[in-house]
Amino acid sequence: MYKAVTRGISVMVTPRYMPEESSPDEGRYFFAYTVEIINTSLHRVQLKARYWKIVDGHGQIQEVRGAGVVGEQPVLGPGESYSYTSGCPLATPSGTMQGNYVMETADGETFEAEIPAFSLDIPQAKRVLH
């Protein structure tokens, strides 16, 4: 598991390789990742947008921006959490992802909550980012 905390917003990511969704002979490796967001601050926040930087094993970069996550813009009160699972196809057996969530407070202030960098690796190519 990988973890980052920004202004009381804890983001934990657990990635895993999905062999049943992958076709290594065709250069397709699919990874799932589960994200848990916990609001340990004293303020209500809403996740408004996401930004991902995905780097494959050849150094090719893909950037993804969009509203919310998995079609939702969850609101988290103090002590509340939200989790979701999504996926990422890669053309290589390993890569990395990192990014941020744009969070908005009840008074309209926005800030970026860090998504920790994490590695995507098939079991035979296990790397660990610290």
Rosetta silent file (secondary structure, phi, psi, omega in degrees, C-alpha in Angstrom):
SEQUENCE: MYKAVTRGISVMVTPRYMPEESSPDEGRYFFAYTVEIINTSLHRVQLKARYWKIVDGHGQIQEVRGAGVVGEQPVLGPGESYSYTSGCPLATPSGTMQGNYVMETADGETFEAEIPAFSLDIPQAKRVLH
SCORE:     score description
SCORE:     0.000 S_00000001
   1 L     0.000  144.027  179.406    0.000    0.000    0.000 S_00000001
   2 E  -117.571  143.512 -174.045    1.142    3.543   -0.799 S_00000001
   3 E  -141.742  142.493  172.241    0.035    6.572    1.244 S_00000001
   4 E  -141.344  148.130  178.072    0.156   10.379    1.121 S_00000001
   5 E  -129.333  128.577  177.220   -1.500   12.969    3.388 S_00000001
   6 E  -131.042  118.535  177.259   -2.289   16.537    2.375 S_00000001
   7 L    48.935   41.847  177.337   -4.095   18.911    4.755 S_00000001
   8 L    82.103    4.415  176.295   -5.684   16.020    6.603 S_00000001
   9 E  -102.320  109.965 -178.291   -6.753   14.181    3.446 S_00000001
  10 E   -93.598  127.511  178.898   -5.193   10.717    3.495 S_00000001
  11 E  -120.204  118.338  179.857   -4.943    8.913    0.151 S_00000001
  12 E  -118.712  133.855 -177.102   -3.982    5.229    0.203 S_00000001
  13 E  -124.936  133.857  175.300   -3.518    3.165   -2.966 S_00000001
  14 E  -124.245  106.284  179.426   -3.265   -0.596   -3.353 S_00000001
  15 E   -91.234  157.891  174.451   -2.404   -1.717   -6.907 S_00000001
  16 E  -154.526  147.311  177.638   -2.602   -5.248   -8.323 S_00000001
  17 E   -80.123  140.308 -178.617   -1.919   -6.978  -11.618 S_00000001
  18 L  -115.733   85.321 -176.699   -4.934   -8.489  -13.390 S_00000001
  19 H   -60.639  -32.517 -178.913   -3.641  -11.448  -15.463 S_00000001
  20 H   -69.337  -17.875  178.392   -7.162  -12.401  -16.587 S_00000001
  21 H  -102.045    0.285 -173.565   -7.553   -8.959  -18.223 S_00000001
  22 L  -106.449  155.503  174.430   -4.068   -8.959  -19.751 S_00000001
  23 E  -136.246   79.362 -177.226   -2.597  -10.266  -23.017 S_00000001
  24 H   -53.752  -36.105  179.311    1.207  -10.136  -22.647 S_00000001
  25 H   -63.343  -23.196  179.201    1.688  -11.634  -26.139 S_00000001
  26 H  -103.924    9.760  179.493   -0.185   -8.615  -27.509 S_00000001
  27 L    68.967   36.273  178.435    1.608   -6.080  -25.291 S_00000001
  28 E  -125.619  118.370  178.422   -1.384   -5.490  -23.013 S_00000001
  29 E  -123.639  124.018 -176.811   -0.951   -5.538  -19.241 S_00000001
  30 E  -111.594  133.550 -179.737   -3.911   -4.519  -17.106 S_00000001
  31 E  -123.718  140.468  172.369   -3.641   -3.281  -13.544 S_00000001
  32 E  -107.570  153.356  174.958   -6.366   -2.473  -11.031 S_00000001
  33 E  -143.655  138.479  177.444   -5.894   -0.115   -8.123 S_00000001
  34 E  -107.811  130.016  179.908   -8.046    0.561   -5.096 S_00000001
  35 E  -113.644  132.199  171.779   -7.958    4.036   -3.593 S_00000001
  36 E  -118.312  125.450  179.081   -9.160    4.889   -0.098 S_00000001
  37 E  -111.514  124.554 -179.791   -9.559    8.563    0.769 S_00000001
  38 E  -121.600  128.498  177.605   -9.983    9.431    4.442 S_00000001
  39 E   -91.409  101.835  177.906  -10.797   12.907    5.688 S_00000001
  40 L   -98.712    8.403  178.567   -8.894   13.299    8.960 S_00000001
  41 L   -85.157 -179.878  178.305   -9.314   17.086    8.907 S_00000001
  42 L   -96.742    7.663 -173.498  -11.943   19.100   10.768 S_00000001
  43 L  -121.629  146.660  174.945  -13.508   20.355    7.532 S_00000001
  44 L   -75.081  135.922  178.917  -15.997   18.991    5.015 S_00000001
  45 E  -134.775  157.098  174.378  -14.454   18.559    1.548 S_00000001
  46 E  -125.882  134.870  176.193  -15.609   17.472   -1.881 S_00000001
  47 E   -80.821  114.349 -175.048  -13.472   15.705   -4.453 S_00000001
  48 E   -98.271  -37.381 -174.297  -14.015   17.788   -7.598 S_00000001
  49 E  -153.167  166.951  178.887  -11.411   16.547  -10.107 S_00000001
  50 E  -133.457  153.937  173.278   -8.511   14.176  -10.655 S_00000001
  51 E  -138.138  128.834  177.003   -5.148   14.295  -12.401 S_00000001
  52 E  -123.340  139.674  169.173   -3.052   11.215  -13.179 S_00000001
  53 E  -116.417  115.957 -176.889    0.438   10.941  -14.640 S_00000001
  54 E  -112.450  126.849 -178.975    0.981    7.423  -15.955 S_00000001
  55 E  -123.370  123.302  178.897    4.461    6.344  -17.086 S_00000001
  56 E   -87.150 -179.482 -176.074    5.022    2.974  -18.742 S_00000001
  57 L   -65.759  -13.845  176.785    8.213    0.924  -18.739 S_00000001
  58 L   -96.354    1.131 -179.273    9.467    2.726  -21.875 S_00000001
  59 L    85.838    5.542  176.813    9.075    6.150  -20.262 S_00000001
  60 L   -70.375  131.358 -176.948    5.978    7.022  -22.325 S_00000001
  61 E  -107.025  134.338  172.853    3.829    9.480  -20.360 S_00000001
  62 E  -125.272  131.583  177.935    0.059    9.666  -20.429 S_00000001
  63 E  -112.687  137.152 -178.699   -1.795   12.367  -18.504 S_00000001
  64 E  -127.384  126.903  175.814   -5.436   12.017  -17.518 S_00000001
  65 E  -127.555  148.143  177.256   -7.617   14.813  -16.160 S_00000001
  66 E  -178.190  170.593  178.318  -11.304   14.750  -15.407 S_00000001
  67 E   -77.401  136.177  173.750  -14.154   15.524  -13.076 S_00000001
  68 L    55.716 -159.591  177.073  -14.464   13.366   -9.980 S_00000001
  69 E  -138.108  139.184 -177.980  -13.615    9.679   -9.834 S_00000001
  70 L    39.901   43.369  176.886  -15.558    6.761  -11.342 S_00000001
  71 L    77.855    9.006 -178.310  -18.373    9.175  -12.211 S_00000001
  72 E  -126.241  155.956  173.103  -18.715   10.575   -8.686 S_00000001
  73 L  -126.921   76.764 -172.528  -17.680   13.695   -6.780 S_00000001
  74 L   -64.776  145.944  174.548  -17.878   12.430   -3.205 S_00000001
  75 E  -105.403  129.341 -178.757  -18.341   14.729   -0.215 S_00000001
  76 E  -121.153  118.355  173.214  -16.419   13.704    2.906 S_00000001
  77 L   -80.606  170.884  177.752  -17.168   15.089    6.322 S_00000001
  78 L   -53.202  128.986  178.721  -14.586   14.923    9.130 S_00000001
  79 L    84.176   -5.762 -178.677  -13.731   11.270    9.809 S_00000001
  80 L   -89.053  157.404  179.344  -15.494    9.971    6.695 S_00000001
  81 E  -134.247  162.723  179.136  -13.895    7.860    3.986 S_00000001
  82 E  -145.279  136.397  176.853  -14.543    6.913    0.372 S_00000001
  83 E  -135.325  152.846  177.869  -13.005    4.127   -1.657 S_00000001
  84 E  -153.042  161.611  176.423  -13.160    3.032   -5.259 S_00000001
  85 E  -123.320  137.023  177.964  -11.406    0.686   -7.654 S_00000001
  86 E  -139.024 -174.725 -176.912  -10.353    1.567  -11.177 S_00000001
  87 E  -143.066  166.400 -178.033   -7.915    0.222  -13.732 S_00000001
  88 E  -147.629  119.302  173.740   -5.065    1.108  -16.038 S_00000001
  89 E   -85.838  142.260  175.214   -3.854   -0.701  -19.165 S_00000001
  90 E  -128.048  155.187  176.074   -0.142   -0.526  -19.984 S_00000001
  91 L   -90.388   -3.140 -178.745    1.834   -1.648  -23.017 S_00000001
  92 L  -127.447  159.870 -177.823    4.693   -2.762  -20.746 S_00000001
  93 L   -74.612   -1.843  176.050    4.853   -5.166  -17.757 S_00000001
  94 E  -151.698  160.874  178.594    5.640   -2.320  -15.369 S_00000001
  95 E  -177.884 -172.648  178.248    5.051    1.382  -14.909 S_00000001
  96 E  -137.453  157.862  173.203    4.113    4.021  -12.378 S_00000001
  97 E  -135.891  148.087  171.642    1.168    6.253  -11.566 S_00000001
  98 E  -161.975  169.395  179.799    0.869    9.370   -9.435 S_00000001
  99 E   169.924 -150.808  178.261   -1.264   12.482   -9.359 S_00000001
 100 E  -157.691  161.213  172.362   -3.637   14.546   -7.278 S_00000001
 101 E  -111.036  136.718  172.675   -7.266   15.199   -6.473 S_00000001
 102 E   -86.713  117.733 -179.421   -8.666   18.713   -6.522 S_00000001
 103 E  -107.382  146.978  178.372  -10.565   19.072   -3.253 S_00000001
 104 E  -126.412  131.327  178.221  -12.963   21.896   -2.399 S_00000001
 105 E   -81.780  169.191 -179.097  -13.855   23.014    1.114 S_00000001
 106 L   -60.521  -26.993  179.554  -17.352   24.095    2.157 S_00000001
 107 L   -91.774   10.843  173.930  -16.303   27.764    1.789 S_00000001
 108 L    91.079    0.382  177.921  -15.168   27.246   -1.823 S_00000001
 109 L   -76.022  137.060  176.654  -11.407   27.022   -1.283 S_00000001
 110 E  -112.218  150.916  174.826   -9.685   24.452   -3.498 S_00000001
 111 E  -152.645  161.872 -179.742   -6.439   22.571   -2.911 S_00000001
 112 E   -99.777  123.579  174.397   -4.649   19.581   -4.386 S_00000001
 113 E   -95.952  124.263 -175.855   -4.478   16.385   -2.328 S_00000001
 114 E   -67.389  136.298  166.962   -1.503   14.278   -3.390 S_00000001
 115 E   -99.641  122.030 -175.390   -1.984   10.781   -4.766 S_00000001
 116 E   -63.981  149.260  172.985    1.235    8.933   -3.864 S_00000001
 117 E   -65.350  136.049  176.589    3.421    7.551   -6.631 S_00000001
 118 E  -141.392  153.483 -176.852    2.921    3.800   -6.904 S_00000001
 119 E   -96.334  147.014  174.291    4.335    1.083   -9.101 S_00000001
 120 E  -115.519  115.730 -175.043    2.427   -1.190  -11.432 S_00000001
 121 E  -143.232  139.061  169.472    4.328   -4.431  -11.924 S_00000001
 122 L   -68.283  156.021 -175.725    3.599   -7.963  -12.996 S_00000001
 123 H   -54.634  -33.063 -178.425    4.620  -10.384  -10.215 S_00000001
 124 H   -74.242  -11.168 -176.812    7.808  -11.383  -12.064 S_00000001
 125 H  -123.823   39.618 -172.263    9.005   -7.743  -12.208 S_00000001
 126 L   -62.426  122.956  172.365    8.259   -6.614   -8.665 S_00000001
 127 L  -125.276  154.783  177.509    9.558   -3.137   -7.834 S_00000001
 128 L  -130.113  127.178  174.141    8.679   -1.065   -4.826 S_00000001
 129 L   -92.397  140.309  178.286    8.564    2.724   -4.735 S_00000001
 130 L  -118.662    0.000    0.000    9.215    4.381   -1.390 S_00000001
